[in-house]
Amino acid sequence: MLVAVVGDTHGRWEPVHKEIKSLPGLEVLLHTGDHYQDGRVLARKLKIKGYSVVGNCDRAGGVREKVLELEGHRILLTHGHLYRVKQTMNHLYYKAREGRYDIVVFGHTHVPFLEKVDGIWFINPGSPTYPRYGIPTYGLMELLPGRAELRIVEMKRA
């Protein structure tokens, strides 16, 4: 199962749509918030299943966290601000351990991050529209039962 991971689009979903619309086999889109509605728009336009959570810049509606099971992988989808990910990963790490998650998907920092710690994948796709260090990014996860391959993708510049 191919899963696109996007976040911190802040109302500008078009650039990432242009990038991912031709990905063969794309089945699911996860949006980490800050204009979580962009995730809904993207999933609808791509005609795939989509899940979004609200971020600190979202005013109403939506949920703060979502727990998913995809291809046997237990996944936590959150924006990250509730765990102060700009200061430390410790709070999110302990949440992941307590919840027995295989993968934690988060955003908030606008900086891509991918690391496996104690068997738990942590992925932050960065931002495709407002990257902190100038390179627009998103994430991809290839999920199979018992196996997960995750990566950060640098987008083409306009």
DSSP file (Angstrom, degrees, kcal/mol; ACC not computed):
  #  RESIDUE AA STRUCTURE BP1 BP2  ACC     N-H-->O    O-->H-N    N-H-->O    O-->H-N    TCO  KAPPA ALPHA  PHI   PSI    X-CA   Y-CA   Z-CA
    1    1 A M              0   0    0      0, 0.0   142,-3.2     0, 0.0     2,-0.5   0.000 360.0 360.0 360.0 126.4    0.0    0.0    0.0
    2    2 A L  E     -aB  26 142A   0     23,-0.9    25,-2.6   140,-0.2    26,-1.5  -0.838 360.0-173.1 -97.2 127.0    1.4    3.4   -1.0
    3    3 A V  E     -aB  28 141A   0    138,-2.8   138,-2.6    -2,-0.5     2,-0.4  -0.976  13.9-148.3-123.9 126.7    0.6    6.2    1.4
    4    4 A A  E     -aB  29 140A   0     24,-2.6    26,-2.9    -2,-0.4     2,-0.5  -0.779  11.1-155.6 -91.3 138.7    1.4    9.9    0.8
    5    5 A V  E     +aB  30 139A   0    134,-3.0   134,-3.1    -2,-0.4     2,-0.3  -0.971  22.4 163.3-119.2 120.7    2.2   12.0    3.9
    6    6 A V  E     +a   31   0A   0     24,-3.0    26,-2.3    -2,-0.5     2,-0.3  -0.939   1.6 153.6-135.5 151.9    1.6   15.7    3.7
    7    7 A G        +     0   0    0     -2,-0.3    27,-0.1    24,-0.3    28,-0.0  -0.988  48.0  41.8-167.7 171.6    1.2   18.5    6.2
    8    8 A D        +     0   0    0     25,-2.4   122,-0.5    -2,-0.3   121,-0.4   0.887  59.5 145.5  50.5  47.1    1.6   22.2    6.9
    9    9 A T    >   -     0   0    0     25,-0.7     3,-1.7    24,-0.3    26,-0.2   0.736  39.0-157.6 -83.6 -25.1    0.1   23.2    3.6
   10   10 A H  T 3  S-     0   0    0     24,-2.0    25,-0.2     1,-0.3    24,-0.1   0.864  71.9 -41.8  49.6  46.4   -1.6   26.3    5.0
   11   11 A G  T 3  S+     0   0    0     23,-0.3     2,-0.6    24,-0.2    -1,-0.3   0.429 119.0 102.9  88.6  -0.9   -4.2   26.5    2.3
   12   12 A R    <   +     0   0    0     -3,-1.7     4,-0.3     1,-0.1    -1,-0.1  -0.715  28.5 145.8-117.6  80.7   -1.9   25.8   -0.7
   13   13 A W     >  +     0   0    0     -2,-0.6     4,-2.0     1,-0.2     3,-0.2   0.646  51.4  85.1 -87.7 -16.5   -2.6   22.2   -1.7
   14   14 A E  H  > S+     0   0    0      1,-0.2     4,-2.5     2,-0.2     5,-0.2   0.879  83.7  54.3 -59.9 -44.6   -2.0   22.6   -5.4
   15   15 A P  H  > S+     0   0    0      0, 0.0     4,-1.3     0, 0.0    -1,-0.2   0.912 113.3  41.8 -59.6 -41.7    1.8   22.2   -5.5
   16   16 A V  H  > S+     0   0    0     -4,-0.3     4,-2.6    -3,-0.2     5,-0.2   0.855 111.3  56.6 -74.7 -32.0    1.8   18.8   -3.7
   17   17 A H  H  X S+     0   0    0     -4,-2.0     4,-2.0     1,-0.2    -1,-0.2   0.928 105.2  52.2 -59.9 -44.2   -1.2   17.7   -5.8
   18   18 A K  H  < S+     0   0    0     -4,-2.5     4,-0.3     1,-0.2    -1,-0.2   0.866 113.3  45.8 -59.0 -37.7    0.8   18.4   -8.9
   19   19 A E  H  < S+     0   0    0     -4,-1.3     3,-0.4    -5,-0.2    -2,-0.2   0.906 121.2  32.5 -72.8 -44.3    3.6   16.2   -7.5
   20   20 A I  H >< S+     0   0    0     -4,-2.6     3,-1.9     1,-0.2    -2,-0.2   0.586  90.7  89.8 -97.4  -9.5    1.7   13.2   -6.3
   21   21 A K  T 3< S+     0   0    0     -4,-2.0    -1,-0.2     1,-0.3    -3,-0.1   0.758  93.5  44.9 -62.8 -23.0   -1.3   13.0   -8.7
   22   22 A S  T 3  S+     0   0    0     -3,-0.4    -1,-0.3    -4,-0.3    -2,-0.1   0.282  78.4 126.2-104.4  12.0    0.7   10.7  -11.0
   23   23 A L    X   -     0   0    0     -3,-1.9     3,-1.3     1,-0.1     2,-0.2  -0.571  63.2-125.5 -69.5 120.1    2.2    8.4   -8.4
   24   24 A P  T 3  S+     0   0    0      0, 0.0    -1,-0.1     0, 0.0    -2,-0.1  -0.470  87.1  10.4 -69.4 133.6    1.2    4.8   -9.5
   25   25 A G  T 3  S+     0   0    0      1,-0.3   -23,-0.9    -2,-0.2     2,-0.3   0.549  78.7 160.8  82.1   8.1   -0.6    2.8   -6.8
   26   26 A L  E <   +a    2   0A   0     -3,-1.3    -1,-0.3     1,-0.2   -23,-0.2  -0.485   2.2 162.1 -66.2 124.6   -1.2    5.7   -4.4
   27   27 A E  E     +     0   0A   0    -25,-2.6    22,-1.6    -2,-0.3     2,-0.3   0.689  53.3  30.9-116.0 -28.5   -4.1    4.5   -2.1
   28   28 A V  E     -ac   3  49A   0    -26,-1.5   -24,-2.6    20,-0.2     2,-0.4  -0.979  53.9-157.8-140.5 145.8   -4.1    6.8    1.0
   29   29 A L  E     -ac   4  50A   0     20,-2.1    22,-2.4    -2,-0.3     2,-0.5  -0.994   7.4-164.4-123.3 130.6   -3.2   10.3    2.0
   30   30 A L  E     -ac   5  51A   0    -26,-2.9   -24,-3.0    -2,-0.4     2,-0.5  -0.959   4.3-164.6-111.4 130.6   -2.3   11.4    5.5
   31   31 A H  E     -ac   6  52A   0     20,-2.7    22,-1.4    -2,-0.5   -24,-0.3  -0.971  10.7-156.2-118.5 126.6   -2.4   15.1    6.4
   32   32 A T        -     0   0    0    -26,-2.3    75,-0.3    -2,-0.5   -25,-0.2   0.321  48.2-106.2 -87.1   8.0   -0.7   16.3    9.6
   33   33 A G  S    S+     0   0    0    -27,-0.2   -25,-2.4     2,-0.1   -24,-0.3  -0.304  74.8 122.0  98.2-179.9   -2.7   19.5    9.9
   34   34 A D  S    S+     0   0    0    -26,-0.2   -24,-2.0   -27,-0.1   -25,-0.7   0.941 114.2  10.3  66.4  83.8   -2.4   23.2    9.6
   35   35 A H  S >  S+     0   0    0    -25,-0.2     3,-2.2   -26,-0.2     4,-0.5   0.873  82.9 178.5  76.8  57.3   -5.2   23.5    7.1
   36   36 A Y  T >> S+     0   0    0      1,-0.3     4,-1.0     2,-0.2     3,-0.9   0.739  72.9  72.3 -57.0 -24.7   -6.3   20.0    7.6
   37   37 A Q  H 3> S+     0   0    0      1,-0.3     4,-2.4     2,-0.2    -1,-0.3   0.806  84.9  67.4 -62.6 -27.5   -9.1   20.7    5.1
   38   38 A D  H <> S+     0   0    0     -3,-2.2     4,-2.8     1,-0.2    -1,-0.3   0.874  96.2  55.2 -58.6 -36.2   -6.4   20.6    2.4
   39   39 A G  H <> S+     0   0    0     -3,-0.9     4,-2.4    -4,-0.5    -1,-0.2   0.890 107.2  48.6 -63.5 -39.4   -6.0   16.9    3.1
   40   40 A R  H  X S+     0   0    0     -4,-1.0     4,-2.2     2,-0.2    -2,-0.2   0.911 112.3  48.5 -66.5 -42.0   -9.6   16.4    2.5
   41   41 A V  H  X S+     0   0    0     -4,-2.4     4,-2.7     2,-0.2     5,-0.2   0.939 112.4  48.8 -62.4 -47.5   -9.4   18.3   -0.8
   42   42 A L  H  X S+     0   0    0     -4,-2.8     4,-2.5     1,-0.2     5,-0.2   0.933 111.5  48.3 -59.7 -48.0   -6.4   16.4   -1.9
   43   43 A A  H  X>S+     0   0    0     -4,-2.4     5,-2.2     1,-0.2     4,-0.9   0.907 113.1  48.6 -60.9 -41.6   -7.9   13.0   -1.1
   44   44 A R  H  <5S+     0   0    0     -4,-2.2     3,-0.5     2,-0.2    -1,-0.2   0.931 113.3  46.2 -64.0 -45.5  -11.1   13.9   -3.0
   45   45 A K  H  <5S+     0   0    0     -4,-2.7    -2,-0.2     1,-0.2    -1,-0.2   0.855 116.2  45.3 -66.2 -34.6   -9.2   15.2   -6.0
   46   46 A L  H  <5S-     0   0    0     -4,-2.5    -1,-0.2    -5,-0.2    -2,-0.2   0.583 106.5-130.1 -83.4 -10.4   -6.9   12.1   -6.1
   47   47 A K  T  <5 +     0   0    0     -4,-0.9     2,-0.3    -3,-0.5    -3,-0.2   0.913  67.2 118.4  59.0  45.8  -10.0    9.8   -5.5
   48   48 A I  S   <S-     0   0    0     -5,-2.2    -1,-0.2    -6,-0.1     2,-0.2  -0.835  74.2 -83.1-131.2 170.3   -8.2    8.0   -2.6
   49   49 A K  E     -c   28   0A   0    -22,-1.6   -20,-2.1    -2,-0.3     2,-0.4  -0.548  49.7-168.8 -74.0 139.2   -8.9    7.5    1.1
   50   50 A G  E     -c   29   0A   0     -2,-0.2     2,-0.4   -22,-0.2   -20,-0.2  -0.982  16.6-168.4-135.7 146.7   -7.7   10.4    3.2
   51   51 A Y  E     +c   30   0A   0    -22,-2.4   -20,-2.7    -2,-0.4     2,-0.3  -1.000  13.0 179.1-132.2 132.9   -7.2   11.1    6.9
   52   52 A S  E     -c   31   0A   0     -2,-0.4    11,-0.4   -22,-0.2     2,-0.3  -0.965  11.4-163.5-133.8 149.1   -6.5   14.5    8.4
   53   53 A V        -     0   0    0    -22,-1.4    11,-0.2    -2,-0.3     2,-0.2  -0.920  30.2-104.9-125.2 157.2   -5.9   15.9   11.9
   54   54 A V        -     0   0    0      9,-2.7    25,-0.4    -2,-0.3     2,-0.2  -0.498  31.8-158.8 -81.6 150.7   -6.1   19.5   13.0
   55   55 A G    >   -     0   0    0     -2,-0.2     3,-1.5    24,-0.1   -22,-0.1  -0.524  41.0 -84.0-114.0-174.4   -3.0   21.6   13.8
   56   56 A N  T 3  S+     0   0    0      1,-0.3   -23,-0.0    -2,-0.2    -2,-0.0   0.681 127.6  52.5 -68.5 -17.2   -2.4   24.7   15.9
   57   57 A C  T 3  S+     0   0    0      2,-0.0     2,-0.5     0, 0.0    -1,-0.3   0.394  87.1  97.1 -98.1   2.2   -3.4   26.9   12.9
   58   58 A D    <   -     0   0    0     -3,-1.5     3,-0.1     1,-0.1    -4,-0.0  -0.802  57.0-164.1 -92.7 131.3   -6.8   25.1   12.4
   59   59 A R        -     0   0    0     -2,-0.5     2,-0.3     1,-0.2    -1,-0.1   0.868  58.4  -0.2 -87.3 -38.4   -9.7   26.9   14.1
   60   60 A A  S    S+     0   0    0      0, 0.0    -1,-0.2     0, 0.0     0, 0.0  -0.950  94.4  26.8-149.9 165.1  -12.5   24.4   14.2
   61   61 A G  S    S+     0   0    0     -2,-0.3    -7,-0.1     1,-0.1    -3,-0.0   0.073  72.8  72.3  73.7 174.4  -13.6   20.9   13.3
   62   62 A G  S    S-     0   0    0     -9,-0.1     2,-0.3    -8,-0.0    -1,-0.1   0.156  77.7 -81.2  71.1 170.6  -11.6   17.8   12.9
   63   63 A V        -     0   0    0    -11,-0.4    -9,-2.7     1,-0.1     3,-0.1  -0.776  20.9-135.2-111.0 156.4   -9.8   15.7   15.5
   64   64 A R  S    S+     0   0    0     -2,-0.3    15,-0.7   -11,-0.2     2,-0.3   0.802  87.8  14.9 -80.8 -30.7   -6.4   16.3   17.1
   65   65 A E  E     -E   78   0B   0     13,-0.2     2,-0.4   -13,-0.1    13,-0.2  -0.980  61.2-164.2-143.2 153.7   -5.2   12.7   16.7
   66   66 A K  E     -E   77   0B   0     11,-2.1    11,-2.9    -2,-0.3     2,-0.5  -0.998   9.6-151.1-139.6 136.0   -6.2    9.6   14.7
   67   67 A V  E     -E   76   0B   0     -2,-0.4     2,-0.3     9,-0.2     9,-0.2  -0.936  24.4-179.6-106.6 127.3   -5.1    6.0   15.2
   68   68 A L  E     -E   75   0B   0      7,-2.8     7,-3.1    -2,-0.5     2,-0.5  -0.877  24.6-151.5-124.8 154.5   -5.0    4.0   12.1
   69   69 A E  E     +E   74   0B   0     -2,-0.3     2,-0.5     5,-0.2     5,-0.2  -0.959  23.3 172.4-125.2 113.3   -4.2    0.4   11.2
   70   70 A L  E >  S-E   73   0B   0      3,-2.0     3,-2.2    -2,-0.5    74,-0.1  -0.982  71.0 -18.6-124.6 122.0   -2.9    0.1    7.6
   71   71 A E  T 3  S-     0   0    0     -2,-0.5    75,-0.4     1,-0.3    76,-0.2   0.832 128.9 -52.1  51.8  36.1   -1.5   -3.2    6.3
   72   72 A G  T 3  S+     0   0    0      1,-0.3     2,-0.5    73,-0.1    -1,-0.3   0.474 110.1 124.8  83.7   2.1   -1.1   -4.4    9.9
   73   73 A H  E <   -E   70   0B   0     -3,-2.2    -3,-2.0    74,-0.1     2,-0.6  -0.842  57.7-137.7 -98.9 128.3    0.8   -1.3   11.0
   74   74 A R  E     -E   69   0B   0     -2,-0.5    28,-2.8    -5,-0.2    29,-1.9  -0.763  30.0-170.9 -85.6 119.7   -0.5    0.7   14.0
   75   75 A I  E     -Ef  68 103B   0     -7,-3.1    -7,-2.8    -2,-0.6     2,-0.5  -0.934  20.0-155.7-123.0 133.0   -0.1    4.4   13.1
   76   76 A L  E     -Ef  67 104B   0     27,-2.4    29,-3.3    -2,-0.4     2,-0.5  -0.940  11.6-165.5-103.5 124.3   -0.6    7.5   15.2
   77   77 A L  E     +Ef  66 105B   0    -11,-2.9   -11,-2.1    -2,-0.5     2,-0.3  -0.957  25.6 144.9-110.3 120.7   -1.4   10.6   13.1
   78   78 A T  E     -E   65   0B   0     27,-2.5    29,-0.3    -2,-0.5   -13,-0.2  -0.962  54.3-124.0-149.1 160.3   -1.0   13.9   15.0
   79   79 A H        -     0   0    0    -15,-0.7    28,-2.6   -25,-0.4    -1,-0.1   0.913  42.8-133.2 -75.7 -42.2    0.1   17.5   14.3
   80   80 A G  S > >S+     0   0    0     26,-0.2     5,-1.4    28,-0.1     3,-1.4   0.100  78.7 103.3 115.5 -23.4    2.8   17.5   16.9
   81   81 A H  G > 5S+     0   0    0      1,-0.3     3,-1.3     2,-0.2     5,-0.1   0.831  77.0  61.4 -63.8 -30.3    2.2   20.8   18.7
   82   82 A L  G 3 5S+     0   0    0      1,-0.3    -1,-0.3   -18,-0.1   -27,-0.0   0.716 108.5  44.2 -66.6 -19.2    0.5   19.0   21.6
   83   83 A Y  G < 5S-     0   0    0     -3,-1.4     8,-0.4     8,-0.0     9,-0.4   0.244 110.3-121.7-108.6   9.6    3.8   17.2   22.2
   84   84 A R  T X>5 +     0   0    0     -3,-1.3     4,-2.1    -4,-0.2     3,-1.8   0.892  44.4 171.2  52.4  48.1    6.1   20.3   21.8
   85   85 A V  T 34< +     0   0    0     -5,-1.4    -1,-0.1     1,-0.3    -4,-0.1   0.657  68.2  67.9 -67.1 -14.7    8.0   18.7   18.9
   86   86 A K  T 34 S+     0   0    0     -6,-0.1    -1,-0.3     1,-0.1     3,-0.1   0.769 112.9  31.3 -72.0 -23.3    9.8   21.9   18.2
   87   87 A Q  T <4 S-     0   0    0     -3,-1.8     2,-0.3     1,-0.4    -2,-0.2   0.821 132.3  -8.4 -99.4 -40.5   11.6   21.6   21.5
   88   88 A T     <  -     0   0    0     -4,-2.1    -1,-0.4    -5,-0.2     4,-0.2  -0.993  39.7-144.4-158.0 153.1   11.9   17.8   22.0
   89   89 A M  S  > S+     0   0    0     -2,-0.3     4,-2.7     1,-0.1     5,-0.2   0.456  81.4  94.7 -96.1  -4.1   10.9   14.5   20.6
   90   90 A N  H  > S+     0   0    0      1,-0.2     4,-2.6     2,-0.2     5,-0.2   0.893  81.6  49.5 -57.9 -45.9   10.7   12.9   24.1
   91   91 A H  H  > S+     0   0    0     -8,-0.4     4,-1.9     1,-0.2    -1,-0.2   0.910 115.1  44.1 -62.7 -42.5    6.9   13.5   24.7
   92   92 A L  H  > S+     0   0    0     -9,-0.4     4,-2.4    -4,-0.2    -1,-0.2   0.883 111.4  54.7 -69.8 -38.1    6.0   12.0   21.3
   93   93 A Y  H  X S+     0   0    0     -4,-2.7     4,-2.3     2,-0.2    -2,-0.2   0.934 110.0  45.8 -59.4 -47.3    8.4    9.1   21.8
   94   94 A Y  H  X S+     0   0    0     -4,-2.6     4,-2.7     1,-0.2    -1,-0.2   0.867 110.8  53.1 -67.8 -34.9    6.8    8.2   25.1
   95   95 A K  H  X S+     0   0    0     -4,-1.9     4,-2.4    -5,-0.2    -1,-0.2   0.917 110.0  49.4 -61.2 -42.7    3.3    8.5   23.6
   96   96 A A  H  X>S+     0   0    0     -4,-2.4     5,-2.0     2,-0.2     4,-0.7   0.906 112.2  47.0 -64.1 -42.7    4.4    6.1   20.8
   97   97 A R  H ><5S+     0   0    0     -4,-2.3     3,-0.8     2,-0.2    -2,-0.2   0.939 113.7  47.6 -64.4 -47.4    5.8    3.6   23.3
   98   98 A E  H 3<5S+     0   0    0     -4,-2.7    -2,-0.2     1,-0.2    -1,-0.2   0.884 116.0  44.3 -62.1 -39.1    2.7    3.8   25.5
   99   99 A G  H 3<5S-     0   0    0     -4,-2.4    -1,-0.2    -5,-0.2    -2,-0.2   0.499 104.7-129.2 -85.1  -3.9    0.4    3.4   22.5
  100  100 A R  T <<5 +     0   0    0     -3,-0.8     2,-0.2    -4,-0.7    -3,-0.2   0.908  44.6 173.1  55.4  45.7    2.5    0.6   21.0
  101  101 A Y      < -     0   0    0     -5,-2.0   -26,-0.2    -6,-0.1    -1,-0.2  -0.587  33.1-159.8 -84.5 146.4    2.6    2.4   17.6
  102  102 A D  S    S+     0   0    0    -28,-2.8    19,-2.7     1,-0.3     2,-0.4   0.773  82.9  23.0 -87.6 -33.6    4.7    1.1   14.7
  103  103 A I  E     -fg  75 121B   0    -29,-1.9   -27,-2.4    17,-0.2     2,-0.5  -0.999  62.9-161.4-138.9 135.1    4.7    4.5   13.0
  104  104 A V  E     -fg  76 122B   0     17,-2.8    19,-2.7    -2,-0.4     2,-0.5  -0.982   9.4-166.0-118.0 122.6    4.1    8.1   14.2
  105  105 A V  E     +fg  77 123B   0    -29,-3.3   -27,-2.5    -2,-0.5     2,-0.3  -0.935  22.8 151.7-110.3 123.9    3.2   10.7   11.6
  106  106 A F        +     0   0    0     17,-2.3   -27,-0.2    -2,-0.5   -26,-0.2  -0.904  19.5 178.5-146.2 171.2    3.5   14.3   12.7
  107  107 A G        +     0   0    0    -28,-2.6     2,-1.0   -75,-0.3    20,-0.1  -0.218  36.5 113.7-138.7-130.9    4.1   17.8   11.4
  108  108 A H  S    S+     0   0    0    -75,-0.2   -28,-0.1     1,-0.1   -29,-0.1  -0.183  75.9  70.8  82.2 -39.2    4.2   21.3   12.9
  109  109 A T  S    S-     0   0    0     -2,-1.0    -1,-0.1     2,-0.2    18,-0.1   0.701  86.9-137.9 -84.8 -18.6    7.9   22.1   12.5
  110  110 A H  S    S+     0   0    0     16,-0.2    22,-2.4     1,-0.2    17,-0.5   0.676  72.2 111.7  64.4  18.9    7.9   22.5    8.6
  111  111 A V  S    S-     0   0    0     15,-0.3    15,-0.5    20,-0.2    -1,-0.2  -0.988  73.2-120.3-123.2 124.5   11.2   20.5    8.7
  112  112 A P  E     +H  125   0B   0      0, 0.0     2,-0.3     0, 0.0    -5,-0.1  -0.355  35.3 178.1 -65.4 144.2   11.3   16.9    7.3
  113  113 A F  E     +H  124   0B   0     11,-2.4    11,-2.9     2,-0.0     2,-0.3  -0.984  12.0 171.7-149.1 133.5   12.3   14.3    9.8
  114  114 A L  E     +H  123   0B   0     -2,-0.3     2,-0.3     9,-0.2     9,-0.2  -0.920  17.8 142.6-146.8 117.9   12.6   10.5    9.4
  115  115 A E  E     -H  122   0B   0      7,-2.1     7,-2.7    -2,-0.3     2,-0.6  -0.989  38.1-140.7-155.7 144.9   14.0    8.2   12.1
  116  116 A K  E     -H  121   0B   0     -2,-0.3     2,-0.5     5,-0.2     5,-0.2  -0.951  24.7-179.7-109.7 121.6   13.5    4.8   13.5
  117  117 A V  E >   -H  120   0B   0      3,-2.7     3,-2.1    -2,-0.6    -2,-0.0  -0.982  68.6 -18.4-125.6 122.4   13.9    4.6   17.3
  118  118 A D  T 3  S-     0   0    0     -2,-0.5    -1,-0.1     1,-0.3     3,-0.1   0.860 129.6 -50.0  50.8  40.2   13.4    1.4   19.2
  119  119 A G  T 3  S+     0   0    0      1,-0.2     2,-0.5    -3,-0.0    -1,-0.3   0.475 115.5 115.2  81.8   2.4   11.5   -0.1   16.3
  120  120 A I  E <   - H   0 117B   0     -3,-2.1    -3,-2.7   -17,-0.0     2,-0.4  -0.920  58.3-141.0-109.4 125.8    9.2    2.9   15.9
  121  121 A W  E     -gH 103 116B   0    -19,-2.7   -17,-2.8    -2,-0.5     2,-0.5  -0.678  13.3-166.1 -81.7 136.0    9.2    5.0   12.8
  122  122 A F  E     +gH 104 115B   0     -7,-2.7    -7,-2.1    -2,-0.4     2,-0.4  -0.994  11.4 178.7-119.8 123.0    8.8    8.7   13.2
  123  123 A I  E     +gH 105 114B   0    -19,-2.7   -17,-2.3    -2,-0.5    -9,-0.2  -0.988  16.8 178.3-131.7 128.4    8.1   10.7   10.1
  124  124 A N  E     - H   0 113B   0    -11,-2.9   -11,-2.4    -2,-0.4   -17,-0.2  -0.995  18.2-154.6-119.4 118.9    7.5   14.4    9.6
  125  125 A P  E     - H   0 112B   0      0, 0.0     2,-0.2     0, 0.0    28,-0.1   0.546  26.2-141.7 -73.9  -4.0    6.9   15.2    5.9
  126  126 A G        -     0   0    0    -15,-0.5   -15,-0.3  -120,-0.1   -16,-0.2  -0.577  41.5 -57.4  75.1-145.7    8.1   18.9    6.3
  127  127 A S        -     0   0    0    -17,-0.5    10,-1.4     8,-0.3  -119,-0.1  -0.997  29.3-158.0-138.5 133.2    6.0   21.3    4.2
  128  128 A P  S    S+     0   0    0      0, 0.0  -119,-0.1     0, 0.0    10,-0.1   0.615  98.6  25.3 -80.4 -11.3    5.4   21.3    0.5
  129  129 A T  S    S+     0   0    0   -121,-0.4  -120,-0.1     8,-0.1  -121,-0.1   0.673 131.1  29.1-125.1 -29.1    4.5   25.0    0.5
  130  130 A Y  S    S+     0   0    0   -122,-0.5     2,-0.1     5,-0.1    -1,-0.1  -0.450  74.0 179.8-133.1  61.3    6.2   26.7    3.5
  131  131 A P    >   -     0   0    0      0, 0.0     3,-0.8     0, 0.0   -20,-0.2  -0.379  28.9-136.4 -68.6 141.0    9.4   24.7    4.2
  132  132 A R  T 3  S+     0   0    0    -22,-2.4   -21,-0.1     1,-0.2   -22,-0.1   0.868 102.3  31.0 -63.8 -38.2   11.5   26.0    7.1
  133  133 A Y  T 3  S-     0   0    0    -23,-0.4    -1,-0.2     2,-0.2   -22,-0.1   0.095 118.9 -97.3-115.3  23.1   14.8   25.6    5.2
  134  134 A G  S <  S+     0   0    0     -3,-0.8    -2,-0.1     1,-0.1     0, 0.0   0.295  90.3 106.5  91.7 -10.6   13.7   26.2    1.6
  135  135 A I        -     0   0    0     -5,-0.1    -8,-0.3    22,-0.0    -2,-0.2  -0.903  63.2-138.8-108.5 112.8   13.2   22.7    0.2
  136  136 A P        +     0   0    0      0, 0.0    19,-2.9     0, 0.0     2,-0.3  -0.464  34.1 172.2 -68.9 137.1    9.6   21.7   -0.2
  137  137 A T  E     - D   0 154A   0    -10,-1.4     2,-0.3    17,-0.2    17,-0.2  -0.927  24.2-178.8-142.7 162.7    9.0   18.1    0.8
  138  138 A Y  E     - D   0 153A   0     15,-1.6    15,-3.3    -2,-0.3     2,-0.3  -0.908  27.7-115.1-147.8 174.4    6.4   15.4    1.5
  139  139 A G  E     -BD   5 152A   0   -134,-3.1  -134,-3.0    -2,-0.3     2,-0.4  -0.822  15.3-159.5-117.2 156.5    6.6   11.8    2.7
  140  140 A L  E     -BD   4 151A   0     11,-2.6    11,-2.2    -2,-0.3     2,-0.4  -0.996   3.8-168.0-131.1 139.7    5.9    8.4    1.2
  141  141 A M  E     -BD   3 150A   0   -138,-2.6  -138,-2.8    -2,-0.4     2,-0.7  -0.994   8.1-160.9-127.2 126.4    5.3    5.2    3.0
  142  142 A E  E     -BD   2 149A   0      7,-3.2     7,-2.3    -2,-0.4     2,-0.5  -0.928  21.7-167.7-103.2 110.6    5.2    1.8    1.3
  143  143 A L  E     + D   0 148A   0   -142,-3.2     5,-0.2    -2,-0.7   -72,-0.1  -0.880  17.5 160.9-110.6 127.5    3.4   -0.5    3.7
  144  144 A L  E >   - D   0 147A   0      3,-2.8     3,-2.5    -2,-0.5     2,-0.1  -0.933  56.1 -76.8-131.1 156.7    3.2   -4.3    3.5
  145  145 A P  T 3  S+     0   0    0      0, 0.0   -73,-0.1     0, 0.0   -74,-0.1  -0.368 120.6   2.4 -55.9 123.8    2.3   -6.7    6.2
  146  146 A G  T 3  S+     0   0    0    -75,-0.4     2,-0.3    -2,-0.1   -74,-0.1   0.470 124.8  75.7  79.6   1.7    5.4   -7.0    8.4
  147  147 A R  E <   -D  144   0A   0     -3,-2.5    -3,-2.8   -76,-0.2     2,-0.4  -0.997  50.0-178.8-149.1 140.1    7.4   -4.4    6.4
  148  148 A A  E     -D  143   0A   0     -2,-0.3     2,-0.5    -5,-0.2    -5,-0.2  -0.991   5.8-169.2-140.0 130.3    7.4   -0.6    6.1
  149  149 A E  E     -D  142   0A   0     -7,-2.3    -7,-3.2    -2,-0.4     2,-0.3  -0.983  15.4-177.1-118.3 121.7    9.6    1.5    3.8
  150  150 A L  E     +D  141   0A   0     -2,-0.5     2,-0.3    -9,-0.2    -9,-0.2  -0.891   5.8 166.6-119.8 147.2    9.4    5.3    4.5
  151  151 A R  E     -D  140   0A   0    -11,-2.2   -11,-2.6    -2,-0.3     2,-0.4  -0.994  32.6-124.6-155.6 157.0   11.1    8.2    2.8
  152  152 A I  E     -D  139   0A   0     -2,-0.3     2,-0.5   -13,-0.2   -13,-0.2  -0.871  27.3-151.7 -99.5 135.3   11.1   11.9    2.4
  153  153 A V  E     -D  138   0A   0    -15,-3.3   -15,-1.6    -2,-0.4     2,-0.5  -0.938   6.0-142.3-113.4 125.7   10.7   13.3   -1.1
  154  154 A E  E     -D  137   0A   0     -2,-0.5   -17,-0.2   -17,-0.2     2,-0.1  -0.743  26.9-131.0 -83.1 129.0   12.1   16.6   -2.2
  155  155 A M        -     0   0    0    -19,-2.9     2,-0.2    -2,-0.5  -139,-0.1  -0.403  20.2-101.7 -80.6 154.8    9.7   18.3   -4.6
  156  156 A K        -     0   0    0     -2,-0.1     2,-0.3     1,-0.1    -1,-0.1  -0.487  40.7-117.0 -68.1 143.5   10.6   19.8   -7.9
  157  157 A R              0   0    0     -2,-0.2    -1,-0.1     1,-0.1   -22,-0.0  -0.629 360.0 360.0 -84.8 144.8   10.9   23.5   -7.8
  158  158 A A              0   0    0     -2,-0.3    -1,-0.1     0, 0.0    -2,-0.0   0.483 360.0 360.0 -68.9 360.0    8.4   25.6   -9.9
